[in-house]
Amino acid sequence: MQGLAVVLFPVVLMLFALFMERVENRLRKLLEPEEEVQQYLERASNAEVNELAKLGVPAAAAHPGRRRTRGDELDVAQAS
């Protein structure tokens, strides 16, 4: 009986590792920033990113008037 456990343990461990890899890949896809979010972060000023980080996404989205219009945008490199 103990010999069977010694043989099955590596097989079960390998199957568990493969299962966890699939779970990790699915989670990674869910957590990747969407293209829209990535574009916003690329063109947002440091102040906007700091406000987003401080308030969180729901609070920042509740105040859309604070965002600058497209003509008023600064380059992130100039803002820092």
Residue frames as qw, qx, qy, qz and C-alpha x, y, z in Angstrom:
[[0.000, 0.884, 0.467, 0.000, 0.00, 0.00, 0.00],
 [0.299, -0.802, 0.104, 0.507, 2.82, 2.39, 0.84],
 [0.436, -0.114, 0.598, 0.662, 4.48, 1.63, -2.51],
 [0.225, 0.656, 0.639, 0.334, 1.34, 2.65, -4.35],
 [0.149, -0.943, -0.206, 0.214, 1.30, 6.01, -2.53],
 [0.427, -0.546, 0.368, 0.620, 4.95, 6.59, -3.48],
 [0.354, 0.187, 0.684, 0.610, 4.10, 6.00, -7.15],
 [0.074, 0.767, 0.598, 0.220, 0.87, 8.05, -7.17],
 [0.289, -0.779, -0.178, 0.527, 2.18, 11.08, -5.30],
 [0.253, -0.325, 0.387, 0.825, 4.35, 12.44, -8.18],
 [0.084, 0.384, 0.744, 0.540, 1.53, 11.86, -10.68],
 [0.169, -0.814, -0.551, 0.071, -1.02, 13.66, -8.49],
 [0.326, -0.663, 0.005, 0.674, 1.44, 16.47, -7.84],
 [0.230, -0.064, 0.554, 0.798, 2.09, 16.92, -11.58],
 [0.020, -0.589, -0.719, -0.369, -1.64, 16.96, -12.35],
 [0.259, -0.823, -0.377, 0.337, -2.18, 19.55, -9.62],
 [0.317, -0.468, 0.230, 0.792, 0.64, 21.71, -11.04],
 [0.139, 0.212, 0.668, 0.699, -0.88, 21.55, -14.54],
 [0.137, -0.744, -0.647, -0.094, -4.29, 22.47, -13.16],
 [0.313, -0.764, -0.180, 0.534, -2.86, 25.43, -11.24],
 [0.297, -0.184, 0.422, 0.837, -1.03, 26.65, -14.37],
 [0.022, 0.497, 0.689, 0.527, -4.35, 26.76, -16.24],
 [0.269, -0.825, -0.468, 0.167, -5.95, 28.67, -13.37],
 [0.383, -0.562, 0.072, 0.730, -3.03, 31.11, -13.31],
 [0.226, 0.094, 0.552, 0.797, -3.27, 31.75, -17.05],
 [0.100, -0.691, -0.643, -0.316, -7.00, 32.48, -16.80],
 [0.360, -0.805, -0.287, 0.373, -6.43, 34.85, -13.88],
 [0.396, -0.318, 0.262, 0.820, -3.62, 36.60, -15.72],
 [0.114, 0.375, 0.609, 0.689, -5.92, 37.24, -18.70],
 [0.242, -0.800, -0.543, -0.078, -8.58, 38.64, -16.38],
 [0.443, -0.751, -0.120, 0.475, -6.12, 40.94, -14.64],
 [0.465, 0.093, 0.328, 0.817, -4.44, 42.34, -17.75],
 [0.131, 0.537, 0.193, -0.811, -5.40, 45.95, -18.23],
 [0.569, 0.639, 0.517, 0.029, -7.87, 46.45, -21.03],
 [0.517, 0.328, 0.277, 0.740, -6.67, 48.34, -24.08],
 [0.088, -0.851, -0.262, -0.447, -8.79, 51.36, -23.12],
 [0.614, -0.777, -0.010, 0.134, -7.24, 51.52, -19.64],
 [0.741, -0.140, 0.218, 0.620, -3.75, 51.11, -21.06],
 [0.331, 0.579, 0.290, 0.686, -4.33, 53.99, -23.51],
 [0.312, -0.903, -0.171, -0.243, -5.64, 56.22, -20.71],
 [0.713, -0.617, 0.083, 0.321, -2.62, 55.54, -18.54],
 [0.667, 0.138, 0.260, 0.685, -0.25, 56.25, -21.43],
 [0.185, 0.577, 0.238, 0.759, -1.74, 59.71, -22.06],
 [0.464, -0.823, -0.321, -0.069, -2.75, 60.68, -18.51],
 [0.121, 0.758, -0.385, 0.512, -0.77, 63.24, -16.57],
 [0.377, 0.096, -0.784, 0.483, 0.95, 62.32, -13.32],
 [0.299, -0.082, 0.400, -0.863, -1.73, 64.24, -11.38],
 [0.764, 0.013, -0.226, -0.604, -4.50, 62.19, -12.98],
 [0.713, 0.092, -0.691, 0.077, -2.73, 58.91, -12.27],
 [0.152, 0.128, -0.679, 0.707, -2.08, 60.00, -8.67],
 [0.517, -0.068, 0.190, -0.832, -5.76, 60.93, -8.22],
 [0.812, 0.050, -0.449, -0.369, -6.82, 57.59, -9.67],
 [0.569, 0.107, -0.743, 0.335, -4.48, 55.75, -7.31],
 [0.035, -0.120, 0.552, -0.824, -5.56, 57.81, -4.29],
 [0.575, 0.028, 0.163, -0.802, -9.32, 57.71, -4.84],
 [0.469, 0.085, 0.879, -0.007, -9.61, 54.37, -6.56],
 [0.065, 0.148, 0.720, 0.675, -11.33, 53.66, -9.84],
 [0.073, -0.669, -0.734, -0.091, -14.99, 53.99, -8.70],
 [0.195, -0.786, -0.255, 0.528, -14.43, 57.37, -7.03],
 [0.194, -0.372, 0.404, 0.812, -12.39, 58.74, -9.93],
 [0.063, 0.300, 0.788, 0.534, -15.02, 57.61, -12.41],
 [0.091, -0.750, -0.630, 0.183, -17.68, 59.44, -10.39],
 [0.092, -0.835, -0.014, 0.542, -15.91, 62.76, -11.09],
 [0.693, 0.345, 0.421, 0.473, -15.43, 62.79, -14.87],
 [0.161, 0.968, 0.131, 0.138, -15.46, 66.60, -14.93],
 [0.480, -0.777, 0.299, 0.277, -12.02, 66.71, -13.35],
 [0.727, 0.057, 0.480, 0.488, -10.43, 65.20, -16.45],
 [0.007, -0.555, 0.252, 0.793, -8.97, 67.62, -18.93],
 [0.734, 0.599, 0.141, -0.287, -10.29, 67.93, -22.42],
 [0.887, 0.202, 0.226, 0.348, -8.26, 66.47, -25.25],
 [0.404, 0.800, -0.032, 0.442, -6.79, 69.85, -26.26],
 [0.321, -0.855, 0.283, -0.294, -5.47, 70.53, -22.75],
 [0.973, -0.180, -0.019, 0.141, -3.48, 67.31, -22.46],
 [0.081, -0.847, 0.525, 0.035, 0.14, 67.50, -21.40],
 [0.731, 0.317, -0.599, 0.074, 2.80, 65.03, -22.21],
 [0.836, -0.517, -0.174, 0.058, 3.55, 62.83, -19.19],
 [0.722, 0.057, -0.121, 0.679, 7.24, 63.65, -19.57],
 [0.095, 0.540, 0.001, 0.837, 6.46, 67.39, -19.42],
 [0.585, -0.663, -0.191, -0.426, 4.18, 67.00, -16.39],
 [0.862, -0.396, -0.204, 0.243, 6.81, 65.33, -14.24]]
